[in-house]
Amino acid sequence: MAAGEEAQVIVVGAGPAGSSAALHLARAGVDVLLLEKGDFPREKVCGDGLTPRGVHQLVRMGIDLDEPGWMRNRGMRWICGGHQADIDWPGLGRYPDFGLTRTRHDFDDILVRHARAAGARLRVGVKVTGPVRDRAGRIVGVEAVTGAEREPAVHRAPLVIAAEGASARTALAMGLERDRRRSIATAARRYYLSPTRTKDEYLELWADLRCSRTGRDLPGYGWIFPLGDGRVNVGLGALPHRRHGTVDLRATFDRWLARLPEEWGLREENADSPLRSAALPMGFNRHPQYGRGLLLVGDSGGMISPWSGEGIAEAMEAAEIAAETVALALTRPEGPRREQALHRYPAEIRRRWGRYYRLGNLAADQIFSRVGYRPLLHPRVMASPALVNTLARLLTQLTDEPSRDATDRVLSTLLRLVPAGRRR
């Protein structure tokens, strides 16, 4: 067995959630060990788009957004039933007024390099195989295998942050099962060479797609996101209802692209990647977010927004909350006082997103998974700038605190009417 390492905190997984957590911890002076089963740069299935909420997190981490490779956008373009609405990102004091695109191949690599520069110890090619527990069942480290030889090792730390994505292996090994009441969406995406669309100023969303097998409205939407390098990211996501069965993403994808203008170049001969798919755990589908020395961040905790399917911004934001909580908790001796500090993490997650996700889960279950987004984008809604902007800010959770305009006040009032839900 290889010699393991010790740290104050182990972070499992170096995607946006794990790298962000490691970066914030290292900047706070915490000795953090970041374990990643793959290597960098690496491919990940994703829409590659960031709303201003995600851009806000990059600014907080000190990422240089003027470097080559970042593609800025002005807002979203919604298309539904022959109607189109261009929606600029709001000029809020809290968030930037632009979004970004960048492939996960580059994005994850940038974040992990910043984490290392901040002082995190990165170990790649390390696959965590299970938790190490003490007699009370508390996690005190992880078992792992390293490299092609799969050499075993045990790494130890009093706290572990699980940021492994949808697999959530460490959480499952600690007995944290997925909430079966929460559906898991599926997304598929492909890159295309498209000189006519690659510099578009808007993230384009299509809400009037039909499932190839049933002809029903797609319980989700399609997207075309410009990357600025000659390519676009084209994909669709679906949140199938239990009664309607699964969606044939490939056939639905092909059916949609056949509708699009030939001059856009979204045809087989211009494809720059295979069609790849991935699961999207949504709506806080795993609880608790903290317990027995383990914190769940990002997809491991099912933190993808049930409103939009966005997950990167939520992962990075939760990572910052987790890192701040852990850094403060480590100033206290082990025992009840430290545990009290660590339980601030789920409490803060609940304060920021509890009502929003609770309402989003209801909307996903009763509307999106049954009939998609078409009912929300009624022609009367699309024709009203005030309604479209309010809906856009609801779907992307772009509000200010305290409220700065009428839209903020409407959304704040709406969320205050949602029951807080019980603590977990």
Residue, then its C-alpha position, 0 to 999 in steps of 0.5 A: m500500500a502506498a503511503g497516504e497523505e494527511a490534511q485538514v480537509i480532503v476534497v474529493g473531485a476537482g470539477p467546479a465545486g471541488s476546485s472552488a472549495a479547495l481554492h477558497l480553503a487554501r486562501a483561508g490558510v487551510d491545508v487542503l488535499l484535492l483528489e481527482k480521478g482524472d487528469f487535466p485538461r479533460e472533457k465534461v458534458c455541459g452546456d458551457g454557459l454561465t449566467p451572471r451568477g456564475v460570473h460573480q463567483l469567478v470574479r470573487m475567485g480572481i479569475d481573469l475574464d479578459e484572457p483569451g477563450w472567454m466569450r461574453n454574452r449580453g443575455m438570453r434569447w428565447i424561441c417558442g412557437g414562432h416567437q422570439a424574445d431577446i432578454d439582456w442580463p439585468g444591471l444589478g449592483r450585486y452581479p455583473d451584467f454579462g454572461l460567459t461561455r467556455t468549454r469545460h475542457d478549459f474551464d475546469d483546468i483554469l479553476v484547478r490551476h488557481a486552486r493549486a496556485a492558492g496552495a491546494r495540494l492536487r493529486v490526479g489519477v487518484k480514484v476514491t473508493g470509499p470513506v474511512r470511518d471512526r468507531a462512531g461512524r464519522i468520516v476521517g479520511v478516504e481509501a483510494v487507488t492511484g494510477a494505472e497500477r491502482e496502488p491503494a492508499v489511505h488519506r486522512a483528514p477530520l473533514v471531507i468535502a464530496a464534490e464528485g458530481a452525479s455519481a456521489r460515490t462518497a455520499l452513497a458510501m456514507g449511506l446518503e441515498r438520493d431522494r426518489r421523489r426528485s427526478i433526475a434530468t438528462a442532458a445531451r450536447r454536441y459541438y458544431l463548427s458554425p461561423t455564422r453563430t459562434k459570435d452570437e451575443y445571446l444564449e439561445l434557448w428553444a422551448d417548443l421542441r417535440c419528443s421524437r417518440t411521442g410527439r409530446d412537448l419536450p419536458g425541457y428545452g434546447w440550447i445553442f451557445p456561442l463559444g467564439d472560437g468558430r464553434v457552438n455548443v448545441g444540446l437539449g435537456a429533459l426532465p421526464h415525468r414518471r408517467h411519460g417514460t424516458v425521452d430519446l434524446r438522440a432522436t429528438f436532437d436530430r429532429w430539432l436540428a433538421r428544423l434549423p437553417e442550413e446556413w447555421g451549419l448544424r449538420e453532421e458534416n460540421a460536427d466537432s464531437p460525438l453527442r454525449s449525455a449526462a445525468l443532472p441531479m436537481g433540486f437538493n435530491r440528497h440530504p443532509q448536506y452536512g453530517r458526520g464530517l462530510l459536506l456535500v457540494g454541487d452535483s453530489g448534493g443534487m444542487i442543480s437548479p430545478w428551474s433552469g438546469e444550471g449547475i456550475a454557478e450553484a456548485m461554485e457558490a456552495a463551495e464558497i459557503a462550505a469553505e468559509t464554514v469549514a475554515l471557521a469551524l477549524t478554529r474551534p476544538e474538535g467536539p460539539r462547538r466545531e459541530q455547531a459551526l459545521h451545521r451552519y453550512p446546510a443552514e446557509i444553503r437553506r437560507r439562500w436557496g430553500r424556498y427558491y428550490r422548493l418552489g422550483n421542485l414544484a414547478a418541475d414536477q407539475i409543469f416542466s416534466r409534463v409539458g415543458y416550458r411552452p406554457l410559460l412562454h405563451p405569446r402574450v408573455m413573449a410580447s411583454p418585456a416586463l413579464v419576460n424579464t421577470l420570468a428570466r430573472l426567476l429562472t436564473q435567480l438574478t435578484d438583489e438584496p435588498s430589492r432594488d426594483a419592482t421585479d426584485r420586490v415581486l420575486s421576493t414577495l413570491l418566495r416569502l409565500v413559499p413554506a420554508g420546509r422542514r430542516r434535514 
